[in-house]
Amino acid sequence: MFHEYQAHDIAVYGGYLENDNELLECTSGGIATAISKYMLSLGGLVAGVSYSKDFYAAQYEIIDRESQLDRFKGSKYVEVQKGKIYRDVKDLLDRGKSVLFFGLPCSVAALNTFLGGEYDGLITCELVCQGPTSPKVHVEYIQYLEKNSAAKSLIFP
Ligand SMILES: Cc1cc2nc3c(=O)[nH]c(=O)nc-3n(C[C@H](O)[C@H](O)[C@H](O)COP(=O)(O)OP(=O)(O)OC[C@H]3O[C@@H](n4cnc5c(N)ncnc54)[C@H](O)[C@@H]3O)c2cc1C
């Protein structure tokens, strides 16, 4: 479902997934998931963010098939470990691949600075962001939950 709004020379598009089950797995309207599926269907790759197995951290990953998309769904409200992601994206672009890169505005700016030029194969998608949680606070919050709820035994039986 898509809506288009135009003001001056800026066009704004809004939309959401029509599949309710998938919509509920996403944070907002699932636009990120929809764009990712489209890129994968064209044979491109998607650079996005997943949680570590214990949820203590979030890191970048690059995927090339839809079956891997689930782990990108949902906002990870924490500063992400960048690892070698900028280098890996550059390597793929240099090899002629198409890459869809999701990031907070600062990460997209960092990627563009690292690349130092335009690449036809690159599409970037910036998330609306008021700022991520510090990793230290994130870890302390999970530890608090583990200590004070039954959730731990459910997640790590
Ligand atoms: C740190 C943070 C702050 C945010 N602040 C605001 C805000 O102030 N106001 C507001 O309206 N919305 C905020 N959001 C929500 C965000 O802008 C999007 O609306 C939402 O993540 C996209 O929902 P979706 O249903 O389209 O994505 P989904 O289909 O659920 O997919 C999530 C996408 O986000 C990517 N992603 C998840 N976490 C991160 C991360 N930490 N860094 C980079 N990419 C990530 C995944 O790779 C995936 O592509 C924030 C999100 C984050 C991660």
Ligand as a Chemical Component Dictionary entry (heavy atoms), coordinates in Angstrom:
data_LIG
# 
_chem_comp.id                   LIG 
_chem_comp.type                 NON-POLYMER 
_chem_comp.pdbx_formal_charge   0 
_chem_comp.three_letter_code    LIG 
# 
loop_
_chem_comp_atom.comp_id 
_chem_comp_atom.atom_id 
_chem_comp_atom.alt_atom_id 
_chem_comp_atom.type_symbol 
_chem_comp_atom.charge 
_chem_comp_atom.model_Cartn_x 
_chem_comp_atom.model_Cartn_y 
_chem_comp_atom.model_Cartn_z 
_chem_comp_atom.pdbx_ordinal 
LIG C1  C1  C 0 18.756 3.786  16.920 1  
LIG C2  C2  C 0 17.402 4.041  16.317 2  
LIG C3  C3  C 0 16.741 5.234  16.599 3  
LIG C4  C4  C 0 15.472 5.483  16.053 4  
LIG N1  N1  N 0 14.855 6.672  16.323 5  
LIG C5  C5  C 0 13.659 6.935  15.790 6  
LIG C6  C6  C 0 13.004 8.171  16.020 7  
LIG O1  O1  O 0 13.521 9.014  16.752 8  
LIG N2  N2  N 0 11.792 8.381  15.448 9  
LIG C7  C7  C 0 11.194 7.451  14.653 10 
LIG O2  O2  O 0 10.070 7.673  14.151 11 
LIG N3  N3  N 0 11.782 6.260  14.381 12 
LIG C8  C8  C 0 12.995 5.993  14.938 13 
LIG N4  N4  N 0 13.604 4.780  14.682 14 
LIG C9  C9  C 0 12.890 3.809  13.847 15 
LIG C10 C10 C 0 13.426 3.817  12.419 16 
LIG O3  O3  O 0 13.588 5.081  11.913 17 
LIG C11 C11 C 0 12.540 3.096  11.422 18 
LIG O4  O4  O 0 11.253 3.630  11.429 19 
LIG C12 C12 C 0 12.404 1.635  11.633 20 
LIG O5  O5  O 0 13.570 1.035  12.093 21 
LIG C13 C13 C 0 12.141 1.000  10.303 22 
LIG O6  O6  O 0 11.041 0.208  10.453 23 
LIG P1  P1  P 0 10.631 -0.797 9.300  24 
LIG O7  O7  O 0 9.369  -1.433 9.802  25 
LIG O8  O8  O 0 10.624 -0.135 7.958  26 
LIG O9  O9  O 0 11.884 -1.756 9.306  27 
LIG P2  P2  P 0 11.959 -3.327 9.455  28 
LIG O10 O10 O 0 11.290 -3.935 8.258  29 
LIG O11 O11 O 0 11.509 -3.699 10.837 30 
LIG O12 O12 O 0 13.539 -3.550 9.354  31 
LIG C14 C14 C 0 14.433 -2.887 10.220 32 
LIG C15 C15 C 0 15.569 -2.322 9.374  33 
LIG O13 O13 O 0 16.369 -1.454 10.169 34 
LIG C16 C16 C 0 17.724 -1.883 10.127 35 
LIG N5  N5  N 0 18.247 -1.598 11.463 36 
LIG C17 C17 C 0 17.745 -2.033 12.645 37 
LIG N6  N6  N 0 18.435 -1.527 13.663 38 
LIG C18 C18 C 0 19.403 -0.750 13.115 39 
LIG C19 C19 C 0 20.446 0.055  13.656 40 
LIG N7  N7  N 0 20.652 0.181  14.967 41 
LIG N8  N8  N 0 21.273 0.714  12.786 42 
LIG C20 C20 C 0 21.098 0.607  11.461 43 
LIG N9  N9  N 0 20.116 -0.122 10.879 44 
LIG C21 C21 C 0 19.293 -0.791 11.704 45 
LIG C22 C22 C 0 17.676 -3.366 9.787  46 
LIG O14 O14 O 0 18.853 -3.764 9.114  47 
LIG C23 C23 C 0 16.471 -3.407 8.842  48 
LIG O15 O15 O 0 16.870 -3.100 7.533  49 
LIG C24 C24 C 0 14.862 4.516  15.201 50 
LIG C25 C25 C 0 15.558 3.326  14.910 51 
LIG C26 C26 C 0 16.806 3.082  15.452 52 
LIG C27 C27 C 0 17.523 1.784  15.101 53 
# 
loop_
_chem_comp_bond.comp_id 
_chem_comp_bond.atom_id_1 
_chem_comp_bond.atom_id_2 
_chem_comp_bond.value_order 
_chem_comp_bond.pdbx_ordinal 
LIG C1  C2  SING 1  
LIG C2  C3  SING 2  
LIG C2  C26 DOUB 3  
LIG C3  C4  DOUB 4  
LIG C4  N1  SING 5  
LIG C4  C24 SING 6  
LIG N1  C5  DOUB 7  
LIG C5  C6  SING 8  
LIG C5  C8  SING 9  
LIG C6  O1  DOUB 10 
LIG C6  N2  SING 11 
LIG N2  C7  SING 12 
LIG C7  O2  DOUB 13 
LIG C7  N3  SING 14 
LIG N3  C8  DOUB 15 
LIG C8  N4  SING 16 
LIG N4  C9  SING 17 
LIG N4  C24 SING 18 
LIG C9  C10 SING 19 
LIG C10 O3  SING 20 
LIG C10 C11 SING 21 
LIG C11 O4  SING 22 
LIG C11 C12 SING 23 
LIG C12 O5  SING 24 
LIG C12 C13 SING 25 
LIG C13 O6  SING 26 
LIG O6  P1  SING 27 
LIG P1  O7  DOUB 28 
LIG P1  O8  SING 29 
LIG P1  O9  SING 30 
LIG O9  P2  SING 31 
LIG P2  O10 DOUB 32 
LIG P2  O11 SING 33 
LIG P2  O12 SING 34 
LIG O12 C14 SING 35 
LIG C14 C15 SING 36 
LIG C15 O13 SING 37 
LIG C15 C23 SING 38 
LIG O13 C16 SING 39 
LIG C16 N5  SING 40 
LIG C16 C22 SING 41 
LIG N5  C17 SING 42 
LIG N5  C21 SING 43 
LIG C17 N6  DOUB 44 
LIG N6  C18 SING 45 
LIG C18 C19 SING 46 
LIG C18 C21 DOUB 47 
LIG C19 N7  SING 48 
LIG C19 N8  DOUB 49 
LIG N8  C20 SING 50 
LIG C20 N9  DOUB 51 
LIG N9  C21 SING 52 
LIG C22 O14 SING 53 
LIG C22 C23 SING 54 
LIG C23 O15 SING 55 
LIG C24 C25 DOUB 56 
LIG C25 C26 SING 57 
LIG C26 C27 SING 58 
# 
